[in-house]
């Protein structure tokens, strides 16, 4: 799997582990994070799943399915957060993002994870403090909040980390887990 930097899963689902997804068919960003001490988050894996645009749609969706199944099996997230498909001028792009998102959400639900969706403005607001933040601002905030030496690249990976961080800040289940840990 290209770009996966991870630690081995123990085989059990981790309620506090979040898989953030920036869905796409050509590039699907992912980030696995966990809450850390003192309200910090820890990055477990950040990367991008790519499918070749020259391949038939069904094959690309099957490749995304297989790669996502491997990620879910390896990391066992209890929570999966997906950026909601937002209106785009290019209808064909919006359709392929919607198809990729559907494959991912179905797999996540079948794995037993709780699945949530967030709009792009919700993600930006939760991570950068403003729903109109640009990509560079989001990347810098992801870098700071995950204590990374550099912003995650490509932008799809940073966006996925932002989705996971948004879920960490907004999920009532995770809020409950954190309050029990104090």
N, C-alpha and C positions, 0 to 999 in steps of 0.2 A: 504494500500500500504506500503510495508516494507521499512523502512528507509527514509520516506519523512518527512522532517522538513520544513514547509512552512508557508507563510502567505496567507490569502485568496485572491483570485483573485477578482477584481472589476467587472468582466464580460466583460470588454472591452480588446481588444488586446493591448498589450504594445509594441510599436515599438522598444523601447530601451531594452526590456527584451530578453535575449538570453538563449536558451536551448541548452546546449552542450551535445553531445551524443558520447559515446564510444560504438559502436554497438557490440552486442554479443547475443548469444541465451541462454547460461547458465547464464552469468552475463552481463547485459547491464548497463553500467555506465551512469548517467545523472547528470547534474548540471545546475541550473538556476541562472544566474547572471544578474546584472544591473550595468550600469556605475554609479559611485559615484562621489562625489566632488573631485576636484583636480586630475582628471585622475585616481582615484582609482576605483576598482570594488567592488561590494558588493555581497556576496553569499546569495541567497534566499533559495535554497534547493540543497542538494548534496546527492546522494545515488546510489543504485544499484537495478535493477529489476532482479530477479532470476527466472528461470524456471527449473524444475527438468529434468535432463538428461534422466531419465527413462521414461518420457512421450513421446508419439508419436510427431513427428515433427509438424504436423498440429496443435495439441493442444498447443504446446509450442509457436508457432507463434501467435495463437489466444490469449494466455495469455499475450504475449508481446504487442500485438495490444491493448488489453483492458487496460493494465497498462499505456501504452504510451498515449492512448486517455484520460485517467484520468489526467495525468500530463499536457497535452496540455490544457485541459479544466480548470484545477485548476490555472495554471500559465499564460495562454494566451500570450505566447511569440510571438513577431513579427518576431523574427529571430530564426532559428534552424540551428545549425552547427553540422555536422556529420563527424566523422573521416572516411576517405575513406578506403574502403577495400583494404588492401595491400597484395601483394603476400605472401602466406604462404606455407611452405613445405607440410603441411597436407591439401590436397584438400578438404576433408570433412569439416574440420573446416572453411576453406575459404568460402565454399558454404553456411554453416549455418550463418556465419557472413554477407555474402551478402544478404541472405534472410531476416535476421533481419533488416539490413540496409534499404532494399527495403520497408518493412512494415513501418518503422519509417519515411522515407522520404515521402511516399505516404500520411500517416496520417498528417504529418506536412504541406504538400502542401494543402491538403484538408481543414485544419484548417485556411488557409489563411496566414500562416507564409512564409517568404522568407527562402528558404533552400539553404545552402551552404555546400560544402564538402572540407576538407583539408587533405592532406597527413600527415602521422605521422611525417615526417621531417619538414613540414611547421609548425605543431603544436609545436614541440620541439624548432624550431628556434624562433618562436614568443614569446614563454613563457620563455625559458631558454637562448636564445641568441645563440644557436648552435643546428643545425639539428641532431647532433649525441649524444645529451644529453641522459643520462640513466634515468631510471624510478625514482630513488631516487632524482636526480637533478630536474626533472620535478615536483615531489611531493613537494620538498622544495620551489621551485619558486611559485607554486600554493598557498602554505601556506602563503608565504610572500605577494604575490600580492592580495590575498583575506583577508589578516590580520586574519588568522585563528590561533587558539591556537595550533593546531597540523596539520600535513599533512592529507588530506582526505584519508580515508581507506574504502574499499580496493582500490587497485591500479586502478581498473576500474572507480571508482568515481573520483579519482584524474585526470585520463586521460580525463574524460568528462569535468571536470572543465578547464583543459588545452585547450581543443577544444573550449570551450566557450570564454576563454581569448584570444585565437588566433583569433577568429572571431571578438571580440571586437577591437583588434588592426588592423585588416585587412579590415573590412567591410566599403565600401565607404558610405553606408547609415548611419551607426553609426557615422562615421567621420563627416558627414554633420550635424547630430543632435547635436553632441558635439560642433561644431563650432558655431552653433546658440545659444547654451546655454551660451557661453562666453560673 
